[in-house]
Amino acid sequence: MTHRIAIAPSGFKESLSAARVAEAIATGVRRVIPDAELDLIPLVDGGEGTAEALALAGGGRLVACTATGPVGDPVPSHFALLGGPGPLTAVVEMAAVAGLALVPPDRRHPGATTTYGVGELIRAALDAGARRVLVGCGDSGTSDGGAGALQALGARLTDRHGRELRPGGGSLHELEHIDPSGLDPRLADADLLVACNPYNVLCGKRGVARVFGPQKGATPAEVELLSAGLERLAAVLTRDLAPAFAPPAGAPVDLRTAPGTGASGGLGAGLASVGARLLPRYDVLLDGLDLDARLARADFVITAEGALDHQTVRGKIPAEVARRARAAGVPVLVLAGTIGPGAQDVRAVGVDAYSAILPAPMTLGEAIGRSSEFLADATERAMRIMALGTRLASVAPGVPVTPVAA
C-alpha cells in the first residue's frame, strides 16, 4: 500500500524557508516510509519568502534593488514581477525591507523603525511597469501604521508646527496634518492589494501595538504610546487622506478596526488610506495551488511552523491547513520549533497531534543553525510512533489508538 502524505508547512522565521522546511520533513518521512508518495506544498503567509515563492509559482522573476531598511540604513532588497496574462503584477514583500529579521537585536525599538522602504519598493514596482501591486504583510519589525510607506510615496506627515514627523510609530501621537498633494499620481490608476491576516486590527483592545509590540521590543509604556499614536494616525488619515481614495460606492474602510488594518504594524491601514484593498491573505496567496484538492488526495498531512501557541489559530498556516484538511477528513500533524501557551487550541481547528522538534534545551543560535536536522529527526520520530500505533491497532483492533500531543 502506498502512503500518500501532503507536506504543507510555513517557513521558520530567521531560519528556514517553507521549501526547505518541506524538504527536511520529507527527509524524515523517507527514513521510515521510503516508498511514500509525497506532495510537497511549501506555503507562505505574506512574510519572508513570499515574493520568491510567488515568482516561482507564477513564472516570474525577482528584481533586486536597494531600499531603506527598518532602522533607516540602506538594505539589499527585492520585489517580484509575475508572468501570465493581464496587467503586469508585482509582489512587494514587506519583510524583505522592513522585517524583524532586518532589525539588529540591540535596535529592536518599534517606536523608531519605519516602513519607508515598503513605499520605495512600491514605487520601484510602478517604475518597472507594474499596474497591479500585491503587498505581502508578515514578519514585520515596525509599528508605524504605514506612515513611512506613505512618506516614501510622497505624502507629508507633519506636526502642529509644520515639521515632518520623525520616522517610527513613536512620533505618531504628534501628527497634526497629512498633505497628499505630493503622492505618486500612479497610485490612482494602480490596483494595490494587501494580503493580510484579517484578525489583525489597528486599534482597540486587540490593536496591533498591544498584540505584537512586545514581540518587537516595546516596553509596556511604549506599547501605550504606540497605541495612542496609531489612534491619532487613524483619525488624521480618515480626515485628510482617505476621502481622496474612497471607493465610488459603499462605505469607506474603518481604518481603526476593519479586518487587516493592523497588518504589519498597521501598514494595512496606511495603504488602505490610499485606496489599497485589504484581502484575506490565503484567498490571495494560495490562489493557483489547488490546495484543497491536494490535501484531499492525501492519507495524512504534515504542516509546521516556528512557534505553536495561542496565535496559531488566529490565521497562521498550520491552522489554515488543518481547517482545510478537516473538511476533507484527513488527519493532521503539526511540527513546531517551540510550543507555547494556547497551543492546545489548535485541536479545535482540526489538528490531530503536534510535537516540538527540539531534542534538548539549547541556545536560540544552535536551534536556528540545526533546525533542518531537528525537523528531519522529529519527523522520523513521529512517523515511527505512528507506525507503532498502526501495528498495535492491527494486533488489537478493538482498542482505540489516540494520537498524543508531545
C-alpha positions in Angstrom: 0.0 0.0 0.0 1.4 3.4 -1.0 1.1 6.1 1.7 0.2 9.5 0.3 1.4 12.3 2.5 1.0 16.0 1.9 3.7 18.2 3.4 2.3 21.8 3.7 4.4 23.9 6.1 5.3 27.5 6.6 8.8 28.7 6.9 10.7 29.0 10.2 11.4 32.7 10.6 15.0 33.7 10.5 15.9 30.1 9.9 14.4 28.1 7.0 12.2 28.9 4.0 9.0 27.0 3.6 10.6 25.0 0.8 13.5 23.9 3.0 11.1 23.0 5.8 9.2 20.8 3.4 12.4 19.1 2.2 13.5 18.4 5.8 10.2 16.9 6.7 10.3 14.8 3.5 13.7 13.5 4.6 12.3 12.3 7.9 9.3 10.6 6.3 11.5 8.7 3.8 13.6 7.3 6.6 10.6 5.4 7.8 8.5 5.0 4.6 10.9 5.1 1.7 8.2 4.5 -0.9 5.8 7.1 0.4 4.1 9.3 -2.2 5.0 12.8 -1.0 3.3 16.0 -2.2 5.5 19.0 -1.1 3.4 22.2 -0.8 5.5 24.9 0.8 3.2 27.7 1.9 3.7 31.4 2.5 1.7 33.8 4.6 2.8 37.1 3.2 6.0 37.2 5.2 9.6 36.1 4.5 9.9 34.3 1.2 6.6 35.4 -0.3 7.9 37.2 -3.3 10.3 34.4 -4.3 7.6 31.7 -3.8 5.0 33.6 -6.0 7.6 34.3 -8.6 8.5 30.6 -8.9 4.8 29.6 -8.9 3.8 32.3 -11.4 6.6 32.0 -13.9 8.0 35.4 -12.8 11.4 36.7 -11.6 12.9 38.6 -8.7 14.1 42.1 -9.2 17.0 43.1 -6.9 17.2 46.6 -5.5 18.3 48.7 -2.6 15.9 50.4 -0.3 15.6 52.0 3.2 15.6 49.3 5.9 13.6 49.4 9.1 16.3 51.3 11.1 17.0 53.8 8.3 20.0 52.2 6.7 20.0 51.0 3.1 19.5 47.3 2.7 19.6 44.9 -0.3 16.0 44.0 -1.1 13.8 42.8 -3.9 10.3 42.6 -5.4 8.9 40.1 -7.8 7.4 40.6 -11.3 5.0 37.8 -12.1 4.3 36.2 -15.5 1.0 35.4 -17.0 -1.7 37.3 -18.9 -3.3 40.6 -17.9 -1.7 43.7 -16.4 1.9 43.3 -15.1 1.7 42.2 -11.4 4.4 42.9 -8.9 4.8 41.4 -5.4 6.2 43.5 -2.7 7.2 41.5 0.4 7.3 44.0 3.3 9.5 41.6 5.3 12.2 42.0 2.6 12.7 45.6 3.5 11.0 46.2 6.9 11.0 42.8 8.5 12.0 42.0 12.1 15.0 39.9 10.8 16.4 43.2 9.4 16.4 44.9 12.8 19.5 44.2 14.8 18.7 42.7 18.3 20.1 45.8 20.0 17.9 48.1 17.9 14.5 46.4 18.3 12.6 49.5 19.1 9.3 49.6 17.2 8.8 53.3 18.1 11.7 54.1 15.8 11.5 51.5 13.0 10.0 52.6 9.7 8.1 51.2 6.6 9.7 53.8 4.4 11.3 51.1 2.3 8.0 49.5 1.6 6.9 52.7 -0.2 10.2 52.7 -2.1 9.5 49.2 -3.3 6.0 50.1 -4.4 7.4 53.0 -6.4 10.1 50.7 -7.9 7.4 48.2 -9.0 5.5 51.0 -10.6 8.7 52.2 -12.3 9.1 48.7 -13.7 5.7 48.9 -15.4 3.5 47.1 -12.8 -0.1 48.2 -12.7 -1.1 45.7 -10.1 0.9 45.5 -6.9 0.4 42.9 -4.3 1.9 43.7 -0.9 2.5 40.7 1.4 2.3 41.5 5.1 4.0 39.5 7.7 7.1 39.2 9.9 7.3 42.9 10.3 9.7 44.8 12.6 7.7 48.0 12.5 4.7 49.7 14.2 4.3 52.9 12.3 0.9 52.4 10.8 2.4 52.6 7.3 3.4 56.2 7.9 6.9 55.6 6.5 5.5 54.0 3.3 3.2 56.9 2.8 6.1 59.4 3.1 8.1 57.4 0.6 5.1 57.6 -1.8 5.0 61.4 -1.5 2.7 62.3 1.4 3.9 64.8 4.0 3.1 64.0 7.6 3.6 67.0 9.9 3.2 68.1 13.5 1.4 71.2 14.7 4.5 73.3 13.9 4.5 72.0 10.3 7.6 69.9 10.8 7.9 66.5 9.1 7.4 63.7 11.6 10.4 61.6 12.7 10.5 58.0 11.4 8.7 55.4 13.5 5.5 54.9 15.4 6.8 56.7 18.5 6.2 60.1 16.9 2.6 59.4 15.6 1.0 61.0 18.6 2.4 64.3 17.4 0.7 64.0 14.0 -1.4 67.0 13.1 -1.8 67.0 9.3 -1.2 64.9 6.2 -0.6 66.7 2.9 -1.4 64.3 0.0 -0.5 66.7 -2.8 2.8 65.0 -3.5 1.6 61.4 -3.6 2.7 59.4 -6.6 -0.1 60.0 -9.2 0.2 56.5 -10.5 -1.5 55.2 -7.3 -4.8 56.5 -8.6 -4.6 54.0 -11.5 -2.8 51.1 -9.9 -4.6 48.2 -8.4 -3.0 48.0 -4.9 -3.8 44.8 -3.0 -2.7 43.9 0.5 -2.5 40.3 1.5 -3.1 40.4 5.3 -4.2 38.5 8.3 -7.8 39.6 8.8 -7.5 39.0 12.6 -5.1 42.0 12.9 -6.7 45.4 13.5 -5.1 48.7 14.1 -6.7 50.0 17.3 -8.6 48.9 20.3 -8.0 46.2 22.9 -6.7 43.8 20.2 -4.9 46.6 18.4 -1.6 45.7 16.7 0.6 47.6 19.1 -0.8 45.8 22.1 -0.7 42.3 20.5 2.7 42.5 18.7 4.5 45.5 20.2 6.2 43.4 23.0 7.5 40.9 20.4 9.2 43.7 18.6 10.9 45.1 21.7 8.3 47.6 23.1 8.0 48.1 26.9 4.6 48.4 28.4 4.9 52.2 28.4 6.0 52.1 24.8 3.0 49.9 23.9 0.6 52.5 25.2 2.5 55.3 23.4 2.3 53.3 20.1 -1.4 52.6 20.6 -2.1 56.3 21.2 -0.1 57.2 18.1 -2.0 54.7 15.9 -5.3 56.0 17.2 -4.1 59.5 16.2 -2.9 58.3 12.8 -6.2 56.6 12.0 -8.1 59.8 12.8 -5.9 62.0 10.6 -5.8 59.5 7.8 -9.6 59.4 7.8 -9.8 63.2 7.8 -7.0 64.2 5.4 -6.2 61.3 3.1 -8.8 58.5 2.8 -11.6 60.7 1.3 -9.5 61.3 -1.8 -9.3 57.5 -2.4 -12.7 56.5 -1.2 -14.5 53.9 -3.3 -17.1 55.3 -5.6 -19.8 53.2 -3.9 -20.1 51.8 -0.4 -18.8 52.8 2.9 -15.1 53.7 3.3 -12.9 51.3 5.3 -12.9 51.9 9.0 -9.1 52.4 9.5 -9.3 51.6 13.2 -11.0 48.3 13.3 -11.5 46.9 9.8 -10.0 43.4 9.2 -6.4 43.6 8.2 -5.8 47.3 9.2 -3.3 46.2 11.8 -1.3 44.0 9.4 2.5 44.5 9.6 2.3 47.1 12.4 -0.6 48.9 10.8 0.8 49.0 7.3 -2.6 47.7 6.2 -4.3 50.9 7.4 -1.8 53.2 5.9 -2.1 51.6 2.4 -5.9 51.3 2.7 -6.0 55.1 3.1 -4.6 55.4 -0.4 -7.0 53.0 -2.0 -5.5 49.6 -1.3 -7.8 46.7 -0.9 -7.2 44.6 2.2 -7.7 40.9 1.3 -7.5 37.8 3.5 -4.0 36.6 2.7 -4.8 33.0 2.0 -7.5 34.0 -0.6 -4.7 35.7 -2.5 -1.6 33.7 -1.7 -3.0 30.2 -2.1 -4.6 31.0 -5.4 -3.4 28.6 -8.1 -2.0 26.0 -5.7 -5.2 23.8 -5.8 -4.5 23.2 -2.1 -7.9 21.8 -1.1 -7.7 19.1 -3.8 -4.1 18.2 -3.0 -4.9 17.8 0.7 -8.0 15.7 -0.1 -5.9 13.3 -2.1 -3.6 12.6 0.9 -3.9 10.0 3.6 -2.1 12.2 6.0 -1.0 15.8 6.3 2.1 17.3 8.0 2.4 21.0 8.5 4.8 23.1 10.5 5.7 26.5 11.9 8.3 28.0 14.1 6.1 28.6 17.1 2.9 26.9 18.0 0.9 29.0 20.5 -2.3 30.9 21.1 -1.7 33.0 17.9 -1.6 29.9 15.7 -5.4 29.7 15.5 -5.6 33.4 14.5 -4.7 32.9 10.9 -1.4 31.1 10.9 -0.6 28.5 8.2 -1.0 25.3 10.4 -4.5 26.4 11.4 -5.4 27.2 7.8 -4.1 23.8 6.6 -5.9 22.0 9.4 -9.2 23.6 8.7 -9.0 22.6 5.0 -7.8 19.1 5.8 -10.5 18.5 8.3 -13.1 19.4 5.7 -11.7 16.5 3.6 -11.5 14.2 6.6 -7.6 14.0 6.5 -5.6 13.8 9.8 -3.0 16.5 10.5 0.3 16.6 12.4 2.0 19.9 13.3 5.7 20.1 13.9 6.9 23.3 15.7 10.1 24.8 16.8 8.6 25.7 20.1 5.3 25.1 21.8 3.8 27.9 23.9 0.7 28.7 25.9 -2.5 28.1 24.0 -1.0 25.5 21.6 -3.8 23.1 22.6 -6.3 25.4 20.9 -5.3 24.0 17.5 -7.2 20.8 18.2 -10.4 22.9 17.7 -9.4 23.7 14.1 -8.6 20.2 13.0 -5.1 19.4 14.3 -4.9 15.8 15.5 -1.4 15.9 17.1 1.5 18.3 17.5 5.1 18.0 18.6 8.1 20.2 19.2 11.2 19.4 17.2 14.0 20.3 19.7 15.5 17.2 21.3 17.0 19.1 24.3 17.4 22.6 25.8 19.8 24.7 23.8 20.6 28.3 22.7 18.5 30.0 20.1 21.5 30.2 17.8 22.1 26.5 17.9 18.4 25.8 17.4 18.3 28.0 14.3 21.6 26.6 12.9 20.4 23.0 13.2 16.7 23.4 12.5 16.8 21.4 9.3 18.4 18.5 11.1 16.0 18.7 14.0 13.0 18.8 11.7 14.0 15.7 9.9 14.7 13.8 13.1 11.4 15.0 14.7 9.5 13.8 11.6 11.2 10.4 11.8 10.3 10.1 15.5 6.7 11.0 14.8 6.4 8.6 11.9 7.9 5.7 13.9 5.4 6.4 16.7 2.6 6.4 14.2 3.8 3.1 12.7 3.8 1.6 16.2 0.3 2.8 16.7 -0.8 1.2 13.4 0.8 -2.1 14.4 -0.9 -2.0 17.8 -4.3 -1.3 16.2 -3.9 -4.2 13.8 -3.0 -6.6 16.7 -5.8 -5.4 18.9 -8.4 -3.8 16.6 -10.9 -3.2 19.3 -8.6 -0.9 21.3 -8.7 2.7 20.1 -5.4 4.4 19.5 -5.5 8.2 20.2 -2.7 10.5 19.0 -0.9 12.3 21.8 0.4 15.8 21.6 4.0 15.8 22.8 
